[in-house]
Amino acid sequence: MQHHLEKYFRMDKLPHIWCPGCGHGILMGAVVRAIDNLKLEQDKICVVSGIGCSSRAPGYMNFDTLHTTHGRALAFATGIKLAKPELKVIVVTGDGDCAAIGGNHLIHAARRNIDITTIVFNNNIYGMTSGQYSPMTPKGAYATTAPYGNVDRNFDLCKLAMAAGATYVARGTAYHTNQLIKFIEDALNHKGFSLVDAVSICPTYFGRKNKLGNAINMLKWQKDHAVSVSVAEKLPPEKLEGKFLIGKFHKSEEPEYVEEYDKIIKKAQEGRK
């Protein structure tokens, strides 16, 4: 670790307990580097998580942090943002935490366009509880709860967020780290609800069950199968078969929820309708 980044970590809580080869350390490093690059004030940041492998990250990060209940990170983050709008509120969540039990909160946070940055540590599996399939597990992939292959179609989380009203949406991977850092910087600079789908690797449960090899092989898979959205526009559909898209998918300016809510409060206090 670079010395100047140590201030962003609770060094007495390290080393971490993620499995060997887990991609979440790379993603946590990307979040911290984005914060450092933007020179954001450390005591003006609140990092919120739900439950799961991803949600270990706030325990290691030296900010005001909140480790909440499963799937409820965005609900807690909404309350924090309404009470302390001056804070930069970051939600670190997993694919199960965000897209399954917390899916309804995701939809409505996006719909409201509240100024929260959500980073999804997407490892395609419920890793902390031994590898059950999640809404991001690809159809046909194996999991402890899908020994004959997952029958469910998986979400495209970026399309879901855009359809719900998110005003900044991007996807990066643990392999394309520098690009991922830039996406997180963009998301942190964006006013409104921003989501970065950060594709991780889980060699222990997802990789082993699906015979994807070790962590290096899984990162190489990301390198070989990720296609930039700008490149994909020029390719025929057959060239994109079996691939997934990375890049910035959407950015727009819309009224921000906390500011709109403040207007309502002022109206009520002045007795106007």
Disulfide bonds with the S-S distance in Angstrom:
none
